[in-house]
Amino acid sequence: MNCEYCCFYEYDEDDEAYYCSVDMDEDDYARLMQGHLKSCPYFQSGDEYQIVKHQM
């Protein structure tokens, strides 16, 4: 998983830490943490340039 490049990976100033802001259920989270999924099904690139290139 490459959370650093996901648009849902947000910084919380109160805790001074990064968190995933996706509202996933417990089953999905457990599968993700146990390694049953090869990649996060909620991943969306936070790279705005890549998004614009796709739209052209």
mmCIF file of the N, C-alpha and C atoms, coordinates in Angstrom:
data_MODEL
# 
_entry.id   MODEL 
# 
loop_
_atom_site.group_PDB 
_atom_site.id 
_atom_site.type_symbol 
_atom_site.label_atom_id 
_atom_site.label_alt_id 
_atom_site.label_comp_id 
_atom_site.label_asym_id 
_atom_site.label_entity_id 
_atom_site.label_seq_id 
_atom_site.pdbx_PDB_ins_code 
_atom_site.Cartn_x 
_atom_site.Cartn_y 
_atom_site.Cartn_z 
_atom_site.occupancy 
_atom_site.B_iso_or_equiv 
_atom_site.pdbx_formal_charge 
_atom_site.auth_seq_id 
_atom_site.auth_comp_id 
_atom_site.auth_asym_id 
_atom_site.auth_atom_id 
_atom_site.pdbx_PDB_model_num 
ATOM 1   N N  . MET A 1 1  ? 0.842   -1.173  0.000   1.00 0.00 ? 1  MET A N  1 
ATOM 2   C CA . MET A 1 1  ? 0.000   0.000   0.000   1.00 0.00 ? 1  MET A CA 1 
ATOM 3   C C  . MET A 1 1  ? 0.888   1.238   0.000   1.00 0.00 ? 1  MET A C  1 
ATOM 4   N N  . ASN A 1 2  ? 0.458   2.204   -0.752  1.00 0.00 ? 2  ASN A N  1 
ATOM 5   C CA . ASN A 1 2  ? 1.211   3.442   -0.843  1.00 0.00 ? 2  ASN A CA 1 
ATOM 6   C C  . ASN A 1 2  ? 0.315   4.598   -0.409  1.00 0.00 ? 2  ASN A C  1 
ATOM 7   N N  . CYS A 1 3  ? -0.009  4.631   0.859   1.00 0.00 ? 3  CYS A N  1 
ATOM 8   C CA . CYS A 1 3  ? -0.951  5.609   1.400   1.00 0.00 ? 3  CYS A CA 1 
ATOM 9   C C  . CYS A 1 3  ? -0.489  7.047   1.229   1.00 0.00 ? 3  CYS A C  1 
ATOM 10  N N  . GLU A 1 4  ? 0.797   7.265   1.180   1.00 0.00 ? 4  GLU A N  1 
ATOM 11  C CA . GLU A 1 4  ? 1.324   8.625   1.089   1.00 0.00 ? 4  GLU A CA 1 
ATOM 12  C C  . GLU A 1 4  ? 0.829   9.363   -0.152  1.00 0.00 ? 4  GLU A C  1 
ATOM 13  N N  . TYR A 1 5  ? 0.473   8.643   -1.204  1.00 0.00 ? 5  TYR A N  1 
ATOM 14  C CA . TYR A 1 5  ? 0.036   9.261   -2.448  1.00 0.00 ? 5  TYR A CA 1 
ATOM 15  C C  . TYR A 1 5  ? -1.477  9.250   -2.609  1.00 0.00 ? 5  TYR A C  1 
ATOM 16  N N  . CYS A 1 6  ? -2.194  8.805   -1.599  1.00 0.00 ? 6  CYS A N  1 
ATOM 17  C CA . CYS A 1 6  ? -3.654  8.717   -1.672  1.00 0.00 ? 6  CYS A CA 1 
ATOM 18  C C  . CYS A 1 6  ? -4.271  10.036  -1.232  1.00 0.00 ? 6  CYS A C  1 
ATOM 19  N N  . CYS A 1 7  ? -5.346  10.431  -1.892  1.00 0.00 ? 7  CYS A N  1 
ATOM 20  C CA . CYS A 1 7  ? -6.002  11.688  -1.529  1.00 0.00 ? 7  CYS A CA 1 
ATOM 21  C C  . CYS A 1 7  ? -6.750  11.581  -0.203  1.00 0.00 ? 7  CYS A C  1 
ATOM 22  N N  . PHE A 1 8  ? -6.967  10.380  0.304   1.00 0.00 ? 8  PHE A N  1 
ATOM 23  C CA . PHE A 1 8  ? -7.649  10.186  1.587   1.00 0.00 ? 8  PHE A CA 1 
ATOM 24  C C  . PHE A 1 8  ? -6.681  10.186  2.771   1.00 0.00 ? 8  PHE A C  1 
ATOM 25  N N  . TYR A 1 9  ? -5.397  10.269  2.524   1.00 0.00 ? 9  TYR A N  1 
ATOM 26  C CA . TYR A 1 9  ? -4.380  10.262  3.578   1.00 0.00 ? 9  TYR A CA 1 
ATOM 27  C C  . TYR A 1 9  ? -4.177  11.701  4.020   1.00 0.00 ? 9  TYR A C  1 
ATOM 28  N N  . GLU A 1 10 ? -4.779  12.062  5.153   1.00 0.00 ? 10 GLU A N  1 
ATOM 29  C CA . GLU A 1 10 ? -4.818  13.450  5.574   1.00 0.00 ? 10 GLU A CA 1 
ATOM 30  C C  . GLU A 1 10 ? -4.091  13.666  6.896   1.00 0.00 ? 10 GLU A C  1 
ATOM 31  N N  . TYR A 1 11 ? -3.582  14.863  7.049   1.00 0.00 ? 11 TYR A N  1 
ATOM 32  C CA . TYR A 1 11 ? -2.844  15.231  8.249   1.00 0.00 ? 11 TYR A CA 1 
ATOM 33  C C  . TYR A 1 11 ? -3.798  15.820  9.282   1.00 0.00 ? 11 TYR A C  1 
ATOM 34  N N  . ASP A 1 12 ? -3.714  15.330  10.506  1.00 0.00 ? 12 ASP A N  1 
ATOM 35  C CA . ASP A 1 12 ? -4.516  15.840  11.614  1.00 0.00 ? 12 ASP A CA 1 
ATOM 36  C C  . ASP A 1 12 ? -3.617  16.721  12.480  1.00 0.00 ? 12 ASP A C  1 
ATOM 37  N N  . GLU A 1 13 ? -3.903  18.006  12.490  1.00 0.00 ? 13 GLU A N  1 
ATOM 38  C CA . GLU A 1 13 ? -3.059  18.945  13.223  1.00 0.00 ? 13 GLU A CA 1 
ATOM 39  C C  . GLU A 1 13 ? -3.132  18.748  14.730  1.00 0.00 ? 13 GLU A C  1 
ATOM 40  N N  . ASP A 1 14 ? -4.274  18.301  15.236  1.00 0.00 ? 14 ASP A N  1 
ATOM 41  C CA . ASP A 1 14 ? -4.412  18.083  16.679  1.00 0.00 ? 14 ASP A CA 1 
ATOM 42  C C  . ASP A 1 14 ? -3.511  16.950  17.164  1.00 0.00 ? 14 ASP A C  1 
ATOM 43  N N  . ASP A 1 15 ? -3.505  15.847  16.431  1.00 0.00 ? 15 ASP A N  1 
ATOM 44  C CA . ASP A 1 15 ? -2.684  14.691  16.808  1.00 0.00 ? 15 ASP A CA 1 
ATOM 45  C C  . ASP A 1 15 ? -1.282  14.747  16.216  1.00 0.00 ? 15 ASP A C  1 
ATOM 46  N N  . GLU A 1 16 ? -1.077  15.650  15.254  1.00 0.00 ? 16 GLU A N  1 
ATOM 47  C CA . GLU A 1 16 ? 0.188   15.763  14.529  1.00 0.00 ? 16 GLU A CA 1 
ATOM 48  C C  . GLU A 1 16 ? 0.586   14.435  13.894  1.00 0.00 ? 16 GLU A C  1 
ATOM 49  N N  . ALA A 1 17 ? -0.378  13.833  13.200  1.00 0.00 ? 17 ALA A N  1 
ATOM 50  C CA . ALA A 1 17 ? -0.151  12.548  12.544  1.00 0.00 ? 17 ALA A CA 1 
ATOM 51  C C  . ALA A 1 17 ? -1.050  12.447  11.317  1.00 0.00 ? 17 ALA A C  1 
ATOM 52  N N  . TYR A 1 18 ? -0.698  11.519  10.430  1.00 0.00 ? 18 TYR A N  1 
ATOM 53  C CA . TYR A 1 18 ? -1.493  11.265  9.235   1.00 0.00 ? 18 TYR A CA 1 
ATOM 54  C C  . TYR A 1 18 ? -2.454  10.107  9.488   1.00 0.00 ? 18 TYR A C  1 
ATOM 55  N N  . TYR A 1 19 ? -3.661  10.228  8.922   1.00 0.00 ? 19 TYR A N  1 
ATOM 56  C CA . TYR A 1 19 ? -4.678  9.191   9.053   1.00 0.00 ? 19 TYR A CA 1 
ATOM 57  C C  . TYR A 1 19 ? -5.400  9.003   7.729   1.00 0.00 ? 19 TYR A C  1 
ATOM 58  N N  . CYS A 1 20 ? -5.958  7.827   7.549   1.00 0.00 ? 20 CYS A N  1 
ATOM 59  C CA . CYS A 1 20 ? -6.808  7.554   6.392   1.00 0.00 ? 20 CYS A CA 1 
ATOM 60  C C  . CYS A 1 20 ? -8.211  8.041   6.725   1.00 0.00 ? 20 CYS A C  1 
ATOM 61  N N  . SER A 1 21 ? -8.768  8.882   5.873   1.00 0.00 ? 21 SER A N  1 
ATOM 62  C CA . SER A 1 21 ? -10.086 9.454   6.136   1.00 0.00 ? 21 SER A CA 1 
ATOM 63  C C  . SER A 1 21 ? -11.224 8.681   5.477   1.00 0.00 ? 21 SER A C  1 
ATOM 64  N N  . VAL A 1 22 ? -10.958 7.517   4.909   1.00 0.00 ? 22 VAL A N  1 
ATOM 65  C CA . VAL A 1 22 ? -11.996 6.712   4.274   1.00 0.00 ? 22 VAL A CA 1 
ATOM 66  C C  . VAL A 1 22 ? -12.869 6.083   5.361   1.00 0.00 ? 22 VAL A C  1 
ATOM 67  N N  . ASP A 1 23 ? -14.160 6.114   5.149   1.00 0.00 ? 23 ASP A N  1 
ATOM 68  C CA . ASP A 1 23 ? -15.100 5.529   6.092   1.00 0.00 ? 23 ASP A CA 1 
ATOM 69  C C  . ASP A 1 23 ? -15.362 4.075   5.674   1.00 0.00 ? 23 ASP A C  1 
ATOM 70  N N  . MET A 1 24 ? -14.414 3.184   6.017   1.00 0.00 ? 24 MET A N  1 
ATOM 71  C CA . MET A 1 24 ? -14.573 1.773   5.648   1.00 0.00 ? 24 MET A CA 1 
ATOM 72  C C  . MET A 1 24 ? -15.105 0.987   6.837   1.00 0.00 ? 24 MET A C  1 
ATOM 73  N N  . ASP A 1 25 ? -15.770 -0.115  6.547   1.00 0.00 ? 25 ASP A N  1 
ATOM 74  C CA . ASP A 1 25 ? -16.305 -0.914  7.642   1.00 0.00 ? 25 ASP A CA 1 
ATOM 75  C C  . ASP A 1 25 ? -15.220 -1.808  8.238   1.00 0.00 ? 25 ASP A C  1 
ATOM 76  N N  . GLU A 1 26 ? -15.529 -2.421  9.351   1.00 0.00 ? 26 GLU A N  1 
ATOM 77  C CA . GLU A 1 26 ? -14.540 -3.216  10.091  1.00 0.00 ? 26 GLU A CA 1 
ATOM 78  C C  . GLU A 1 26 ? -14.030 -4.406  9.289   1.00 0.00 ? 26 GLU A C  1 
ATOM 79  N N  . ASP A 1 27 ? -14.910 -5.024  8.498   1.00 0.00 ? 27 ASP A N  1 
ATOM 80  C CA . ASP A 1 27 ? -14.505 -6.188  7.706   1.00 0.00 ? 27 ASP A CA 1 
ATOM 81  C C  . ASP A 1 27 ? -13.464 -5.812  6.662   1.00 0.00 ? 27 ASP A C  1 
ATOM 82  N N  . ASP A 1 28 ? -13.694 -4.705  5.948   1.00 0.00 ? 28 ASP A N  1 
ATOM 83  C CA . ASP A 1 28 ? -12.724 -4.251  4.952   1.00 0.00 ? 28 ASP A CA 1 
ATOM 84  C C  . ASP A 1 28 ? -11.392 -3.906  5.604   1.00 0.00 ? 28 ASP A C  1 
ATOM 85  N N  . TYR A 1 29 ? -11.453 -3.243  6.743   1.00 0.00 ? 29 TYR A N  1 
ATOM 86  C CA . TYR A 1 29 ? -10.227 -2.864  7.441   1.00 0.00 ? 29 TYR A CA 1 
ATOM 87  C C  . TYR A 1 29 ? -9.455  -4.103  7.895   1.00 0.00 ? 29 TYR A C  1 
ATOM 88  N N  . ALA A 1 30 ? -10.156 -5.094  8.403   1.00 0.00 ? 30 ALA A N  1 
ATOM 89  C CA . ALA A 1 30 ? -9.504  -6.323  8.858   1.00 0.00 ? 30 ALA A CA 1 
ATOM 90  C C  . ALA A 1 30 ? -8.838  -7.044  7.685   1.00 0.00 ? 30 ALA A C  1 
ATOM 91  N N  . ARG A 1 31 ? -9.523  -7.144  6.540   1.00 0.00 ? 31 ARG A N  1 
ATOM 92  C CA . ARG A 1 31 ? -8.956  -7.790  5.352   1.00 0.00 ? 31 ARG A CA 1 
ATOM 93  C C  . ARG A 1 31 ? -7.709  -7.046  4.882   1.00 0.00 ? 31 ARG A C  1 
ATOM 94  N N  . LEU A 1 32 ? -7.766  -5.732  4.930   1.00 0.00 ? 32 LEU A N  1 
ATOM 95  C CA . LEU A 1 32 ? -6.640  -4.910  4.493   1.00 0.00 ? 32 LEU A CA 1 
ATOM 96  C C  . LEU A 1 32 ? -5.437  -5.111  5.410   1.00 0.00 ? 32 LEU A C  1 
ATOM 97  N N  . MET A 1 33 ? -5.664  -5.129  6.708   1.00 0.00 ? 33 MET A N  1 
ATOM 98  C CA . MET A 1 33 ? -4.568  -5.267  7.672   1.00 0.00 ? 33 MET A CA 1 
ATOM 99  C C  . MET A 1 33 ? -4.004  -6.690  7.723   1.00 0.00 ? 33 MET A C  1 
ATOM 100 N N  . GLN A 1 34 ? -4.823  -7.676  7.430   1.00 0.00 ? 34 GLN A N  1 
ATOM 101 C CA . GLN A 1 34 ? -4.368  -9.068  7.445   1.00 0.00 ? 34 GLN A CA 1 
ATOM 102 C C  . GLN A 1 34 ? -3.651  -9.452  6.161   1.00 0.00 ? 34 GLN A C  1 
ATOM 103 N N  . GLY A 1 35 ? -3.696  -8.597  5.160   1.00 0.00 ? 35 GLY A N  1 
ATOM 104 C CA . GLY A 1 35 ? -2.986  -8.867  3.925   1.00 0.00 ? 35 GLY A CA 1 
ATOM 105 C C  . GLY A 1 35 ? -3.783  -9.667  2.909   1.00 0.00 ? 35 GLY A C  1 
ATOM 106 N N  . HIS A 1 36 ? -5.093  -9.778  3.109   1.00 0.00 ? 36 HIS A N  1 
ATOM 107 C CA . HIS A 1 36 ? -5.919  -10.520 2.152   1.00 0.00 ? 36 HIS A CA 1 
ATOM 108 C C  . HIS A 1 36 ? -6.147  -9.732  0.864   1.00 0.00 ? 36 HIS A C  1 
ATOM 109 N N  . LEU A 1 37 ? -5.996  -8.427  0.938   1.00 0.00 ? 37 LEU A N  1 
ATOM 110 C CA . LEU A 1 37 ? -6.124  -7.590  -0.250  1.00 0.00 ? 37 LEU A CA 1 
ATOM 111 C C  . LEU A 1 37 ? -4.733  -7.154  -0.684  1.00 0.00 ? 37 LEU A C  1 
ATOM 112 N N  . LYS A 1 38 ? -4.459  -7.222  -1.981  1.00 0.00 ? 38 LYS A N  1 
ATOM 113 C CA . LYS A 1 38 ? -3.141  -6.831  -2.477  1.00 0.00 ? 38 LYS A CA 1 
ATOM 114 C C  . LYS A 1 38 ? -2.966  -5.319  -2.481  1.00 0.00 ? 38 LYS A C  1 
ATOM 115 N N  . SER A 1 39 ? -4.053  -4.593  -2.652  1.00 0.00 ? 39 SER A N  1 
ATOM 116 C CA . SER A 1 39 ? -3.996  -3.136  -2.621  1.00 0.00 ? 39 SER A CA 1 
ATOM 117 C C  . SER A 1 39 ? -5.300  -2.600  -2.031  1.00 0.00 ? 39 SER A C  1 
ATOM 118 N N  . CYS A 1 40 ? -5.262  -1.380  -1.610  1.00 0.00 ? 40 CYS A N  1 
ATOM 119 C CA . CYS A 1 40 ? -6.430  -0.762  -0.989  1.00 0.00 ? 40 CYS A CA 1 
ATOM 120 C C  . CYS A 1 40 ? -7.502  -0.498  -2.053  1.00 0.00 ? 40 CYS A C  1 
ATOM 121 N N  . PRO A 1 41 ? -8.721  -0.969  -1.839  1.00 0.00 ? 41 PRO A N  1 
ATOM 122 C CA . PRO A 1 41 ? -9.785  -0.732  -2.827  1.00 0.00 ? 41 PRO A CA 1 
ATOM 123 C C  . PRO A 1 41 ? -10.267 0.714   -2.855  1.00 0.00 ? 41 PRO A C  1 
ATOM 124 N N  . TYR A 1 42 ? -9.872  1.507   -1.870  1.00 0.00 ? 42 TYR A N  1 
ATOM 125 C CA . TYR A 1 42 ? -10.302 2.899   -1.785  1.00 0.00 ? 42 TYR A CA 1 
ATOM 126 C C  . TYR A 1 42 ? -9.248  3.879   -2.289  1.00 0.00 ? 42 TYR A C  1 
ATOM 127 N N  . PHE A 1 43 ? -8.105  3.393   -2.725  1.00 0.00 ? 43 PHE A N  1 
ATOM 128 C CA . PHE A 1 43 ? -7.013  4.268   -3.139  1.00 0.00 ? 43 PHE A CA 1 
ATOM 129 C C  . PHE A 1 43 ? -7.430  5.140   -4.316  1.00 0.00 ? 43 PHE A C  1 
ATOM 130 N N  . GLN A 1 44 ? -7.186  6.440   -4.182  1.00 0.00 ? 44 GLN A N  1 
ATOM 131 C CA . GLN A 1 44 ? -7.366  7.394   -5.277  1.00 0.00 ? 44 GLN A CA 1 
ATOM 132 C C  . GLN A 1 44 ? -6.148  8.292   -5.275  1.00 0.00 ? 44 GLN A C  1 
ATOM 133 N N  . SER A 1 45 ? -5.559  8.428   -6.409  1.00 0.00 ? 45 SER A N  1 
ATOM 134 C CA . SER A 1 45 ? -4.346  9.225   -6.506  1.00 0.00 ? 45 SER A CA 1 
ATOM 135 C C  . SER A 1 45 ? -4.620  10.678  -6.130  1.00 0.00 ? 45 SER A C  1 
ATOM 136 N N  . GLY A 1 46 ? -3.751  11.237  -5.317  1.00 0.00 ? 46 GLY A N  1 
ATOM 137 C CA . GLY A 1 46 ? -3.854  12.637  -4.948  1.00 0.00 ? 46 GLY A CA 1 
ATOM 138 C C  . GLY A 1 46 ? -3.056  13.524  -5.886  1.00 0.00 ? 46 GLY A C  1 
ATOM 139 N N  . ASP A 1 47 ? -2.504  12.932  -6.943  1.00 0.00 ? 47 ASP A N  1 
ATOM 140 C CA . ASP A 1 47 ? -1.691  13.662  -7.917  1.00 0.00 ? 47 ASP A CA 1 
ATOM 141 C C  . ASP A 1 47 ? -2.610  14.402  -8.889  1.00 0.00 ? 47 ASP A C  1 
ATOM 142 N N  . GLU A 1 48 ? -2.752  15.700  -8.711  1.00 0.00 ? 48 GLU A N  1 
ATOM 143 C CA . GLU A 1 48 ? -3.648  16.490  -9.546  1.00 0.00 ? 48 GLU A CA 1 
ATOM 144 C C  . GLU A 1 48 ? -3.213  16.509  -11.003 1.00 0.00 ? 48 GLU A C  1 
ATOM 145 N N  . TYR A 1 49 ? -1.916  16.457  -11.261 1.00 0.00 ? 49 TYR A N  1 
ATOM 146 C CA . TYR A 1 49 ? -1.428  16.457  -12.637 1.00 0.00 ? 49 TYR A CA 1 
ATOM 147 C C  . TYR A 1 49 ? -1.851  15.194  -13.379 1.00 0.00 ? 49 TYR A C  1 
ATOM 148 N N  . GLN A 1 50 ? -1.848  14.070  -12.690 1.00 0.00 ? 50 GLN A N  1 
ATOM 149 C CA . GLN A 1 50 ? -2.273  12.816  -13.308 1.00 0.00 ? 50 GLN A CA 1 
ATOM 150 C C  . GLN A 1 50 ? -3.766  12.866  -13.633 1.00 0.00 ? 50 GLN A C  1 
ATOM 151 N N  . ILE A 1 51 ? -4.554  13.468  -12.760 1.00 0.00 ? 51 ILE A N  1 
ATOM 152 C CA . ILE A 1 51 ? -5.995  13.584  -12.989 1.00 0.00 ? 51 ILE A CA 1 
ATOM 153 C C  . ILE A 1 51 ? -6.275  14.463  -14.203 1.00 0.00 ? 51 ILE A C  1 
ATOM 154 N N  . VAL A 1 52 ? -5.570  15.584  -14.308 1.00 0.00 ? 52 VAL A N  1 
ATOM 155 C CA . VAL A 1 52 ? -5.769  16.497  -15.427 1.00 0.00 ? 52 VAL A CA 1 
ATOM 156 C C  . VAL A 1 52 ? -5.344  15.831  -16.727 1.00 0.00 ? 52 VAL A C  1 
ATOM 157 N N  . LYS A 1 53 ? -4.236  15.094  -16.715 1.00 0.00 ? 53 LYS A N  1 
ATOM 158 C CA . LYS A 1 53 ? -3.779  14.403  -17.929 1.00 0.00 ? 53 LYS A CA 1 
ATOM 159 C C  . LYS A 1 53 ? -4.830  13.426  -18.414 1.00 0.00 ? 53 LYS A C  1 
ATOM 160 N N  . HIS A 1 54 ? -5.496  12.751  -17.482 1.00 0.00 ? 54 HIS A N  1 
ATOM 161 C CA . HIS A 1 54 ? -6.532  11.779  -17.848 1.00 0.00 ? 54 HIS A CA 1 
ATOM 162 C C  . HIS A 1 54 ? -7.729  12.462  -18.476 1.00 0.00 ? 54 HIS A C  1 
ATOM 163 N N  . GLN A 1 55 ? -8.045  13.680  -18.074 1.00 0.00 ? 55 GLN A N  1 
ATOM 164 C CA . GLN A 1 55 ? -9.194  14.408  -18.590 1.00 0.00 ? 55 GLN A CA 1 
ATOM 165 C C  . GLN A 1 55 ? -8.973  14.970  -19.982 1.00 0.00 ? 55 GLN A C  1 
ATOM 166 N N  . MET A 1 56 ? -7.720  15.109  -20.382 1.00 0.00 ? 56 MET A N  1 
ATOM 167 C CA . MET A 1 56 ? -7.429  15.704  -21.689 1.00 0.00 ? 56 MET A CA 1 
ATOM 168 C C  . MET A 1 56 ? -7.641  14.734  -22.801 1.00 0.00 ? 56 MET A C  1 
# 
